[in-house]
Structure formats: C-alpha cells, structure tokens
C-alpha cells in the first residue's frame, strides 16, 4: 500500500487536510510510522506541519510553553526545564528522544506516555488552534480528537515539590512497569496542603490517583502518616496486562514505589 505524505506550512491548512478519511498527523513519527511498518492499513496519508512555533520552548514568569513538536531531547537539555528532565529521559533511548515529541507523547498508549504522566501531575493545559483544555479533559477525549495539538503550557514546579519515577525491568530504556509523578505543596511544618499524583500504566492512559491525593492532605511525609494514602493508591485504577507485567503485579508494586517516591 502506498502511504502519501502531505506537508503544510501552517497548522490551519494541516487541520483542514486531517478531516479527510485515512489521514493521520505525523509529528516525530515514533508512533505512527511504527504502526505503518507493522501493517496498519487504516492510514493512507500522513500530514505534517513545518510551522516553526511548534518547535519553540518559552519560559517566562514561572510558566513554560512547549510547542507540540519539541522533542524529549530538547527538554532534557534545556536548563530551565531541569525539573522535567527525568521524565523526558524516561522516554526510550537517545535515538527515540531525538524524534519523540511532546504532542505525540500525549497520544501514546500504555505502557508508553511517561512524559504525559509528568504533565498530568503539573495540571498542564493543552493548546490547539482554537481551544485550550486541561490535560485531564484532553486525555479523556483524545481518541476522538482530530485537531492538531500546537502546544502545552504549565506552571514550572519548584524542584522540591515535583518528583518523577519510572519503573522498568530493563534499564535505562525499557518500557514501563509503571510511572509516577507527584506534585505536592507543603506548609512550613511539612504538612501536605495540596497534592497531585499521576500514574502511568494503571489504566489505558495516564490517570490521577484521586484517593491517594485526598488521603495525603494534612499529612506529613512520614511512613506512618502516608500509610492510608498508599493503601488507597489502587482505587479507581485499571492496570494494563502486557508482556512486561500483569495487572496484578502493577497493583501490587504501585504502593511500594509510590511510598519510596514520597519518602525520598
């Protein structure tokens, strides 16, 4: 089967082309090209955009905006995005990180999409040509989305408030058993006043650990005080089963790794 490639200079023109049946957007290509190589016949034409704004990184006033075509490698080496570097480096090996984009990672199915887990914990906003939506809303409806993501915005976390962990059997670039991102705000005495915890591989797409977030409020990060939050970690999850790990195993190790991350 012949696979056509259409290149456009603007997002507007590319969005129009994507409305045709059998078209799919091409960013870094780590997902869509692999699918084509594996015999996906649902796509007959790929659409790409050369608009330079999609590759821009802007950091100002404590906020960051990443163009959707920004790569994991660019994030990992950017001095003002150091807090996100571990999440960017969790995506594949060097060759993949040189191609894999922020926008593409938003659509990556479990057990992939580790960087999106970090963005979910940061409550990022997903930007398209004509709308801005919270990342959780975007993820819920991503399968039906036809609009090209143009950027992602979020408030930069303080280094001490944000943590990320990828658990894999093959290091450093194996696929995830699970991934966890935590963004906690604490009072002067160490009490948790706000908690956002995102999980990867615990559903078909990144999800928030709502029960754990609620249980952490008012706690200090000690083994005794976080125990109820860890016990609630599996509530609402629906882990995947794949060759890397079973759903049962993921449920069993989630509270262990979450506890280590919170107490680190």
JORA-V586246 format. One line per field, one symbol per residue. ss: DSSP state (2 for helix, 1 for strand, 0 for the rest). phi: phi as a letter, one per 40 degrees, with the letter a starting at -180 (. if undefined). A space follows every 50 residues. Layout:
ss=???
phi=???
This chain:
ss=00011111002222222000001110000002222220000000111110 02222011110011111000122222202222222222200002222000 12222000000002222222200011110001112222220222000011 11111000222111111100000001111111111100001111111111 00000011022222220001002222222220000000000000002222 22222222222220
phi=.cbcbbbbcbcdccdccccccgbacbbcgcbccccccchcccbbabbbbb dcccbcbbbafgbbbbccccccccccbcccbdccddcccccfbdccccbc bcccccbcccccgcccdcccccfcbcbbcbabbcdcccccbccccbcccb abbaccccdccbbbabbacbbcbccccabbbbbbbbcdcgccbaabbbbb gcacadacccccdccccgcccbdcccdcccccdccgcaccbaccacddcc cccdcccccccccc
